[in-house]
Amino acid sequence: MSEKQSGDDLSAEFLKLGQNLKQAAEAAWVSPEGQRLRGEIKSGLRALEKGLNEAAAEMTTGETGQKLKAEVEDFSERVRSGQVESRLREDLLAALRTINSHLDKAAGPGASASDENKV
């Protein structure tokens, strides 16, 4: 068998495979099982939409939703006032000091980073 004929056979088989896959997909789409599956998917999506709408309505009118809204408004006010930035700065500074202290202790005596700055 020549190389050209082998390449033609390969191309023909890929073409046939593509046609067979297309026919199989079309058959599955119009089959009773395919129609039932599409119906189940549609029904499931409608139920999901209903549930999400109910949850959203409950969140906006229910006690939990009102608490969440109040907490968001309180946090927004603290951000605007600078309180959050100040607290974040204090907490970050304390964490960095703690880390540096532990690293100094782990390095052992005479090897602290603060001693290197004195040289």
N, C-alpha and C positions, 0 to 999 in steps of 0.2 A: 504494500500500500504506500503511495507516495505521501510526502509531507503535506502537499496542497490538499489532497483528498482527505487526509486525517483532520486538517484544520476545518475543512468544509463540513465534515461529519460532526465535529465538535460544535461548530456554530449551529448546525441544524438541530442538534440535541438540546442546546440551550434555548433555541427558539421554541422547540416542542415543549420543553419544561415550562417556559413562560406561558404558553398557551394552555397547558394542562392546569397550571396553578390558577390562571384566570378563570377557567371553566369550573374548577373546584370551588373557588371563592364565590362565583355567581350562583352555583348550585346550593351552597351553604346559605347564601343570603336569602334565596327564595324558598328554601325548604321550610317545612313546618317548625322544625327546631330553631332555625334562624329567626323566623317570625316570632316565635315564643320568647326567644332570648331578647330580641329587641323590645318586645312588650314588657318583659320583666325589668329591663334596664330603664325604660321610660317610667314605669311605675315606681321603681326604686328612686329615681331622680326626683320625681314629684314628692315622694315621701320625705326625702332629704330636704328639699326646698321648704316643705311645710314645717318640718322640725326646726330648721334654721330660722324661719320667720317667727315661729312661736318663741324660740329662745331669745331672739333679738327683741321681740315685744316685751317679754318678761324682764329682760335686762334693763330696758329703758323705763319701765313702769314699776318694777318690783323693788323690794327693799335692798336686795343685793346690788342692783343697778344704781340705785340712788346713793348707796354707800360708795360704790366705785366712782361715781361722778363727783361726789364730794371730796374723795381722796385725791382725784386727779386735779380738781380745782385748788385744793390745799397745796399740793406739790407744785403746781404752776405758780402759785403766789410765792412760795418759798424760793423758787428759782428766780423769779423777778426781783425779789428783795435781796438776793445775794446770799441768803442763809444756806442754801444747798452748796454753793461754791465754797463758802467759808468752811462748812463742815467737811466737805470732801477734801479740802486742802489740809485741814487738821488731821483727819484720819490717814491721809496719804503720808504726811510727814511722820506721824507716829509709827506707821507700818515700816517706812524706810529706816527710821532710827532703830527699830527692833531688829530688822534684818541686818543692818550694819553692825549692831552690837553682837548678834549671834555670829556673824562672819568674823569679827575681830576675835571673839573667844575661840572660835574654831581654828583660826590661824595660829594661835598660841602666843605666848609672851614675846614681845620684841618685834612682832610682825604686823602690827596694826597699821591700817591705812593712814590714820591720823599721825603716826610717828613719821611716815614717809613724807608727809607734807611739811614737816618741821625742818627737813634737811636743806 
